[in-house]
Amino acid sequence: MIKDNRGISLYLAIIVMVVLLSIIIGVSAILAKQFKMIRGMENSVVALYAADAGIETALSDIFENISNVEEVYNPHFSNEEISSRVNVYRCQFGESPCTGLGNQAIPESDDCQGYYYCIESVGEYKGVRRALFVEI
C-alpha cells in the first residue's frame, strides 16, 4: 500500500501559522500591560508633583502669614485633570493625633514655640493619588 503525502505541507503550514499567531498574541498582551504600567507611572509622577505643590503652598503661607493661618486653610487647587487637597494641623509637640487648625484657635502667647504643624497634601491626576505628609 502506497501512502499519499500530498497535503502534508498544508497541515504543516497551518500549524506553523497557529504557533506564530499564538506567540504574537502573547507578546502583544505583555506589551500592552507594560505600556499601561508606564502610563500609570507617568500619572503617578504628576500626582506626586501636585501633592508637592500643595506642601510648598502651605509652607509658604505658614511662613508668610503665620497670624492668619487658620483663615488660609484648607487650600484646594484643581483644574480639569490635576488637583491637590491640603490639610494643615497644629500639634502639641510629641502628641498625636493632630487637631485641625479650623477646630482649634492658635494661642496668642509667646510660648507657642512648643507647637509644630503637620501638613498633609494629596495630589490627584487622572485617577492616581499620591500623598505627602510633612511635620514642621
N, C-alpha and C positions, 0 to 999 in steps of 0.2 A: 504494500500500500504506500503510495506516494503522498506526502503531506504538502499542502498548498500554503506557501508562506507569503502570498501576495496580499497585503493588507496589514501586515505586522507593522510596517512603517507608520501607518495612520494611527494605530493604537499607541505606538511609542511617541509620536509627535503630540498626541493629546495628553499623555501622562506627563511629558516634559513641560507642556504649557500649563497644566494644572499646578505642578510643583512650582514653577516660576511665578505664577499668579499668586499662589499662597505666600511665597516669600515676599513679594512686592506688597501685598496687603498687610502682612505682619510688620514690615519695616515702616509702612505708611502710618499704621496705628501708633507705633512707638514714636515716630517723629511728630505726629500730631499732639501727643501728650507732652513731649518735650517743648514744643512751641507754646503750648498753653501754660506750662510751668514758667517759661521765660517771660511771657507776657505778665503773669502774676507777680513775678519778681520786680518787673518794671513798675507795676502799680503799687507794690509794697514800698518801693523807694520813694515814690511821690507821696504816699500816705505818711511815711516817716518824716519827710520834709515838711509836710503840713503840720504835723504834731510839733516838730521843732520850731516852726514859725510861731505856733501858739505859745510855746515856752518862752521864746525870745520876746514876744509881745508882752507877756505877763511880767517878765523880769524888768523890761524897760518901764512899764507902767508902775511897778512897785518902786523902783529906784528914782523915777522922776516925780511921782505923785504919791508919796507914802501916806500923806494925811487923808487922801480920799480913795484909798484902795478899795474899800467895800462898795463904793459907788461905781467903780470901774468894772467890777466883775459880776457876771460871767460873760466875758467876751466870746463871741462866736462869729467866725467869718466863714463865708461859703460863697461859692459861685456854682456854675452848672455841674461841675464834676468834683471839685476839691472842697473839703470842709474841715474845720478844726473846732473842737469844743474844749474850752479851758476852764478848769476849776481851780481856784486858789483858796487854800485853807491856812488858818493861823493856828499854831500849836503851842502848847506849853512844852518847853524843851524836855525831851525824853518821854513824853506821854503820847499815847495814841488811843483811839483814832483821832485824827484832827477834826475840828469842827469847822463848818463852812464859815467864811467871812460874813456872809449875809445873816448868819444866825448869832453872831457874837460881835459886840462892839469892840473896837480897838481901844485899849486903855489909853488915857490921856497922860499918864505919868511917865517920868523919865526912866523907870525901871522896866521898860519894855524890852530891854536888851536880852532878857531870858527867853524871849519868844522867837520862833522861826516860822517860816512859811513853807507850805507844801504846795507844789504846783503840779497839777495833773493835766495833760493835754492829750487828746485823742484826735488823730488825723484820719481822714477817710478819703479814698479815691477809688472810684468805680467798684464799690462794694468791699474793698480791702481796708481794714482798720489797723492802725499802729498807734501805740500809746507810749508816752514818756512820762516819767514821774521824777520831779526834782525837789529836793529839800534844801532850803537856804536859811 
